[in-house]
């Protein structure tokens, strides 16, 4: 196949970047913001699909869509998957997929805004796991951020001790397991590409979702297929945009923009489904997001032991 079209497209991008430098500077943040919007749109699709389809089945379809997309990109020469550090890649694939399993179950059993808030607490858990597994020193400010976030989680969940909303519990577990996955990614991103990490995530996610279908499979109706395909398309496109955006955005800014998914999820939940947080829940949300954002920025500002190559940028971002 001729390389002329690819060279022409590259020359056009360089010409536009030289003529309009603001476009070059804005491409990273714009891609991240659009990716965050798509992840919130994915959550809406999951919420509607989960009215009839089990969350595990939705996980299978979501990751199967991603797997097909990565395979197609590899065939077209747009991506490459390698299997050099297979143990860590499998560990990341398992933990990342498990976090999404909990996240989809949380969306099914609690409000959209609560599921998004609780699952996006992962930066705080990542700092704790990094201390345990990577021997990183926990500072007083990290302890304070964890205490603030924990208080926020308590206020968002607002337990009354007479019953526990399992959707809220799934959200907390999603954030904790995602934090562990992020620590593994921080090690992998020194040598592995974002597409390799994403491929393993899709393999484990498809497998785990398929296993759950052995005891709870519901054949989708035509309307269900619309939400299922929307879930797969929005999540895969969002992941590709975030992977691209983090290549051109400082890590601290990228972390904050990516966390705007919580805001978009809350907005969509209010506009589409009429969901609202109580005054206590809103205060808790502010505390939770503040603690998580502070921790994400501190982690992003820490220099890596080895400088990742341009193809690995973005692998520290949680996949949705």
C-alpha positions in Angstrom: 0.0 0.0 0.0 1.4 3.5 -0.9 2.7 5.6 1.8 1.9 8.8 -0.1 -1.5 9.5 1.6 0.1 9.0 5.0 2.9 11.5 4.2 0.4 14.0 2.8 -1.7 13.8 6.0 1.4 14.2 8.1 2.5 17.3 6.1 -1.0 18.8 6.4 -1.0 18.4 10.2 2.5 20.0 10.4 1.3 22.9 8.1 -1.8 23.5 10.2 0.2 23.3 13.4 2.7 25.9 12.2 0.0 28.3 10.9 -2.3 27.9 13.9 -0.1 27.1 17.0 -3.2 27.3 19.2 -4.5 24.2 17.5 -1.3 22.3 18.3 -1.4 23.3 21.9 -5.1 22.5 22.3 -5.2 19.1 20.6 -4.2 17.2 23.8 -6.6 18.8 26.2 -9.4 18.7 23.6 -8.9 15.0 23.0 -8.9 14.4 26.8 -12.1 16.4 27.3 -13.9 14.6 24.4 -12.7 11.3 25.8 -14.1 12.2 29.2 -17.5 13.1 27.6 -17.5 9.7 25.8 -16.8 7.8 29.0 -19.8 9.6 30.6 -21.9 8.7 27.6 -20.8 5.1 27.9 -22.1 5.1 31.5 -25.5 6.3 30.3 -25.6 3.5 27.8 -24.7 1.0 30.5 -27.4 2.4 32.8 -30.1 1.9 30.2 -28.9 -1.5 28.9 -28.5 -2.8 32.5 -32.3 -2.5 33.0 -32.6 -5.9 31.3 -29.1 -7.1 30.5 -26.8 -8.3 33.3 -23.8 -6.1 34.0 -21.3 -9.0 33.4 -22.8 -9.6 29.9 -22.3 -5.8 29.2 -18.7 -6.1 30.2 -18.2 -8.9 27.7 -19.7 -7.0 24.8 -17.9 -3.8 25.8 -14.4 -5.4 25.8 -15.2 -7.5 22.7 -15.8 -4.3 20.8 -12.4 -3.0 22.0 -10.7 -6.2 21.1 -12.0 -6.1 17.6 -11.0 -2.5 17.3 -7.4 -3.1 18.4 -7.2 -6.1 16.1 -8.4 -4.0 13.1 -5.8 -1.3 14.0 -3.0 -3.8 14.1 -4.0 -5.2 10.7 -4.0 -1.7 9.3 -0.6 -1.0 10.8 -1.9 1.7 13.2 -1.0 -0.2 16.4 1.3 -3.0 17.5 0.8 -5.5 20.4 3.8 -7.2 22.0 4.0 -9.8 24.7 7.3 -9.1 26.4 6.3 -8.7 30.1 3.5 -11.1 30.1 3.1 -11.6 33.8 2.7 -7.9 34.6 0.5 -7.4 31.5 -1.8 -10.3 32.6 -1.9 -8.8 36.2 -2.9 -5.4 34.8 -5.4 -7.0 32.5 -7.0 -8.9 35.3 -7.2 -6.0 37.8 -8.3 -3.5 35.2 -11.1 -5.8 34.0 -12.2 -6.6 37.5 -12.4 -2.8 38.2 -14.7 -2.4 35.2 -16.8 -5.4 36.3 -17.4 -3.7 39.6 -18.0 -0.3 37.9 -20.7 -1.7 35.6 -22.3 -3.5 38.5 -22.2 -0.2 40.4 -23.9 1.6 37.6 -26.6 -1.1 37.5 -27.4 -1.0 41.2 -26.9 2.7 42.2 -27.2 6.1 40.7 -24.9 7.1 37.8 -23.3 10.0 39.7 -22.5 7.8 42.8 -21.0 5.0 40.6 -18.8 7.6 38.8 -17.7 9.4 42.0 -16.8 6.2 43.9 -15.0 4.5 41.1 -13.0 7.7 40.3 -11.4 7.7 43.8 -8.7 5.4 42.4 -5.8 7.9 42.6 -5.9 7.8 46.4 -5.8 4.0 46.4 -3.0 4.0 43.8 -0.9 6.1 46.2 -1.5 3.6 49.0 -0.7 0.5 46.8 2.4 2.3 45.5 3.6 2.6 49.1 3.0 -1.1 49.8 4.2 -2.6 46.5 6.7 -0.1 45.1 8.0 1.1 48.5 7.2 4.7 47.7 7.1 6.9 50.8 3.7 8.1 52.0 3.9 11.8 52.9 1.7 13.6 55.4 -0.1 15.3 52.6 -1.0 11.9 51.0 -2.4 10.7 54.3 -4.4 13.9 54.6 -5.7 13.4 51.0 -6.8 9.8 51.9 -8.6 11.0 55.0 -10.4 13.7 53.1 -11.4 11.3 50.3 -12.5 8.6 52.8 -14.7 11.2 54.5 -16.1 12.1 51.1 -16.9 8.5 50.3 -18.7 8.1 53.6 -20.8 11.2 52.9 -21.6 10.1 49.3 -22.6 6.6 50.3 -24.4 8.0 53.4 -24.9 4.6 55.2 -27.7 4.1 57.7 -26.4 0.8 59.0 -29.8 -0.8 58.5 -28.9 -1.8 54.9 -26.1 -1.4 52.5 -26.6 -0.4 48.9 -24.6 -3.0 47.0 -24.2 -0.6 44.1 -22.3 1.8 46.4 -20.2 -1.1 47.6 -19.3 -2.1 44.0 -18.3 1.5 43.4 -15.9 1.5 46.3 -14.4 -1.8 45.2 -14.1 -0.5 41.6 -12.0 2.5 42.8 -9.8 0.3 45.0 -9.1 -2.3 42.4 -8.5 0.4 39.7 -5.9 1.9 42.1 -4.0 -1.4 42.1 -4.2 -1.6 38.3 -2.8 2.0 38.0 0.3 1.0 40.1 0.9 -2.0 37.7 0.6 0.4 34.7 3.1 2.7 36.2 5.6 -0.1 36.0 4.5 -1.3 32.6 4.6 2.1 30.9 8.4 2.1 31.0 8.5 -0.5 28.2 5.0 -1.3 26.9 2.8 0.6 24.5 -0.7 1.7 25.4 -2.2 -0.6 22.8 -0.5 -3.6 24.3 -1.9 -2.8 27.8 -5.4 -2.1 26.3 -5.3 -5.4 24.4 -4.7 -7.4 27.6 -7.4 -5.5 29.3 -9.8 -6.4 26.6 -8.8 -10.1 26.6 -9.4 -10.4 30.3 -12.5 -8.3 30.3 -14.1 -10.3 27.5 -13.2 -13.6 29.2 -14.5 -12.5 32.7 -17.7 -11.2 31.1 -18.2 -14.4 29.1 -17.7 -16.5 32.3 -20.5 -14.6 34.0 -22.8 -15.3 31.0 -22.7 -19.0 31.9 -25.3 -18.4 34.6 -26.9 -15.1 33.6 -27.2 -14.5 29.9 -30.1 -12.6 28.4 -30.4 -12.4 24.6 -30.5 -8.7 23.8 -33.5 -7.1 22.1 -33.0 -4.7 19.1 -33.2 -1.8 21.5 -30.7 -3.4 23.9 -28.3 -3.8 21.0 -28.4 0.0 20.5 -27.2 0.6 24.1 -24.7 -2.3 23.9 -23.1 -0.9 20.7 -23.2 2.6 22.2 -21.3 1.3 25.2 -18.7 -0.4 23.1 -18.2 2.5 20.6 -18.2 5.3 23.3 -15.8 3.5 25.6 -13.3 2.4 22.9 -13.3 5.8 21.2 -12.9 7.5 24.6 -10.0 5.3 25.4 -8.3 6.0 22.1 -8.8 9.8 22.5 -7.4 9.7 26.1 -4.4 7.7 24.9 -3.8 10.3 22.2 -4.5 13.3 24.4 -2.0 12.3 27.1 0.8 12.3 24.6 0.4 16.1 24.2 -0.7 17.1 27.7 1.3 17.5 30.9 0.5 14.6 33.2 -0.9 16.7 36.0 -3.3 18.6 33.7 -4.2 15.4 32.0 -5.2 13.7 35.2 -7.5 16.6 36.2 -9.1 16.8 32.7 -9.7 13.1 32.6 -11.4 13.2 36.0 -14.0 15.6 34.6 -15.8 12.4 33.6 -17.4 12.6 37.0 -18.9 16.0 36.2 -20.2 14.9 32.9 -21.7 11.8 34.4 -23.4 13.8 37.0 -24.7 16.3 34.4 -26.0 13.5 32.1 -27.5 11.7 35.1 -29.4 14.8 36.1 -30.5 15.8 32.5 -31.4 12.3 31.3 -32.4 10.4 34.4 -33.3 13.1 36.9 -30.6 11.9 39.4 -29.5 14.3 42.2 -27.2 14.3 45.2 -28.3 15.5 48.6 -26.5 18.4 50.2 -24.5 15.9 52.2 -23.7 14.0 49.0 -22.5 17.1 47.2 -20.2 18.0 50.1 -18.9 14.5 50.1 -18.4 14.7 46.3 -16.3 17.8 46.7 -14.1 16.2 49.4 -13.7 13.0 47.4 -12.8 14.7 44.1 -10.5 17.2 45.9 -8.6 14.4 47.6 -8.3 12.3 44.5 -7.3 15.3 42.3 -4.6 16.4 44.7 -3.2 12.8 44.9 -3.3 12.5 41.1 -1.4 15.7 40.6 1.2 14.7 43.2 1.7 11.3 41.5 1.9 12.8 38.0 4.6 15.2 39.2 6.9 12.4 40.4 9.5 11.7 37.7 9.5 8.1 36.5 12.6 5.9 37.0 12.9 5.5 33.2 11.5 7.9 30.7 8.7 6.3 28.7 8.8 6.4 24.9 6.3 8.5 23.0 4.2 5.4 22.3 3.7 4.6 25.9 2.2 7.9 27.0 -1.3 7.5 28.3 -0.9 4.1 29.8 -1.3 5.4 33.3 -4.8 6.4 32.5 -7.5 4.2 33.8 -9.5 2.6 31.1 -13.3 2.9 31.2 
